[in-house]
Amino acid sequence: MNLIAFILMISIFKAEDWGTEQQEHKWKISDIATFASNMGIILYSCSEGAEQKVMLTHNEHIIDEQPACGETLCSVEDFKAYYQHIVDFDWDSECPMPEVLLLLFIVIVYCYYY
């Protein structure tokens, strides 16, 4: 999966935020998938027994309103519940990888690490 597909799946940029030709847009397409684009999922676990929180970043910028809870920090439970459809998705049947590409990928990874 590439980064653009991941960004679309987690819904941090929504179509209703686009605006019209006369309006100021909330985001620019050139900022979403730059050459060195990246995503971060940060788990905060401040003290034993305290509720764990999750924060998203895109290109080293904090996502102020996560889709999972509408806030900067979401509980792990809210985060997992919101994205459960991605976990449940049947990747093997919906996005099959031809055996030749899979073999090539394995060889590349092997050569890179060994």
C-alpha positions, -999 to +999 in steps of 0.1 A: +000+000+000+013+034-008+011+065+015-016+082-005-039+052-001-032+052+036-039+089+040-072+084+022-081+054+044-076+073+076-097+103+064-076+132+076-084+152+044-121+153+036-139+164+004-162+188+023-131+208+034-122+216-002-143+248-007-150+265-040-129+286-064-136+317-044-130+302-010-098+296+009-091+259+009-083+241+042-056+221+024-037+219-009-032+187-029+005+196-032+009+194+006-008+160+009+016+139-011+049+157-013+080+138-025+090+131+011+055+127+026+051+108+058+026+098+084+031+093+121+010+074+146+022+082+181+011+063+212+012+081+245+014+061+276+022+086+304+020+064+335+010+029+345-027+026+347-034+059+329-055+059+297-033+055+265-038+082+238-030+083+201-019+113+180-016+115+142+010+135+123+013+142+086+045+156+073+056+163+109+025+184+115+001+174+142-035+166+130-055+189+152-089+171+147-085+134+142-114+118+124-116+092+152-126+116+180-124+152+167-095+161+190-057+161+188-054+131+212-078+102+210-082+073+233-068+040+220-103+026+222-118+053+201-090+051+176-093+013+172-131+015+170-130+041+142-105+022+121-118-013+127-131-014+091-095-013+079-085-042+102-115-062+090-109-055+053-100-087+033-068-074+017-059-108+001-092-110-019-097-073-026-061-064-034-044-095-046-007-093-053+005-113-083+029-140-072+056-126-094+054-092-077+053-109-043+084-129-050+102-098-063+092-079-031+106-107-010+138-108-029+142-070-026+136-071+011+160-100+016+187-083-004+182-050+015+185-065+050+210-093+044 
